[in-house]
Amino acid sequence: MSNRILGTKISIRSNHTDAESLPNSLPATDYPLGVIAGYREESVREDAIAGLDDGLVPVRSTLIDGMDDFILIETGHSAMRFDISVAQQTIHFLKNGVFSR
């Protein structure tokens, strides 16, 4: 499976944290950056994903150098796009440059 990001065809499996991965090859941001990470207390993949995770992505892999703010929301990976808290926090960050506490 592949997608196009920034005009480049990449594999979905490119979302890794090694030095040559797509996320690590992007330039530093020069704009306000807030990261929302989901987590689930009980993940079906607890044995496969070390640490806190959203059922697919480990929280530690969402941390980006230079980010202005970071927030954890209790929701699963697939549910994030439908979660009202995620929407509210996104709007708050876009208006204020920080997440609501």
SULHURA-V859674 format. One record per residue. N is the residue number from 1. PHI is phi in radians with two decimals (NA if undefined). PSI is psi in degrees with one decimal (999 if undefined). Layout:
n: <N;N>
phi: <PHI;PHI>
psi: <PSI;PSI>
This chain:
n: <1;2;3;4;5;6;7;8;9;10;11;12;13;14;15;16;17;18;19;20;21;22;23;24;25;26;27;28;29;30;31;32;33;34;35;36;37;38;39;40;41;42;43;44;45;46;47;48;49;50;51;52;53;54;55;56;57;58;59;60;61;62;63;64;65;66;67;68;69;70;71;72;73;74;75;76;77;78;79;80;81;82;83;84;85;86;87;88;89;90;91;92;93;94;95;96;97;98;99;100;101>
phi: <NA;-2.48;-2.35;-1.92;-2.20;0.94;1.37;-1.95;-1.34;-2.29;-1.50;-1.00;-1.26;-1.32;-1.44;-1.94;-1.91;-1.28;-1.01;-1.64;-1.19;-0.98;-1.00;-1.42;-1.69;-1.35;-1.21;-1.08;-1.36;-2.15;-2.55;-1.05;-2.28;-2.07;-2.05;-1.89;-2.03;-1.63;-2.58;-2.27;-1.05;-2.13;-1.71;-1.22;-1.91;-0.95;-1.32;-1.60;-2.06;-1.30;1.42;-1.16;-2.67;-1.74;1.73;-2.45;-2.04;-1.22;-0.98;-1.02;-1.44;-1.60;-1.31;-2.15;-0.98;1.51;-1.17;-1.50;-2.72;-2.58;-2.54;-1.80;-2.21;-1.30;-2.82;-1.43;-0.97;-1.22;-1.43;-0.97;-1.19;-1.85;-1.38;-1.09;-1.11;-1.10;-1.09;-1.11;-1.17;-1.07;-1.08;-1.08;-1.11;-1.10;-1.43;-2.10;1.39;-2.54;-1.44;-1.37;-1.98>
psi: <139.0;160.5;169.5;122.8;126.3;34.1;4.1;131.1;125.2;160.1;145.0;-30.9;0.4;-4.2;58.5;174.4;11.8;165.4;-33.5;6.2;158.6;-50.2;-37.8;-8.2;-6.3;148.2;162.4;150.2;147.7;32.6;161.5;132.1;120.4;140.6;127.8;122.6;139.1;157.0;154.5;130.0;-40.0;100.4;141.4;-13.4;28.1;-37.3;-24.9;-26.3;117.5;135.5;-171.5;138.8;169.3;14.8;-12.7;-41.3;127.7;138.6;-40.2;-25.8;-4.8;-9.7;127.7;130.0;133.7;0.4;146.8;-28.6;160.8;139.4;144.1;134.5;132.9;95.3;154.6;165.9;-53.5;-27.3;-13.3;-40.4;-17.3;-3.5;123.9;-35.3;-38.8;-44.4;-45.5;-42.4;-37.5;-47.7;-43.5;-43.9;-43.6;-34.1;-32.9;-12.0;3.7;159.5;158.4;136.2;999>
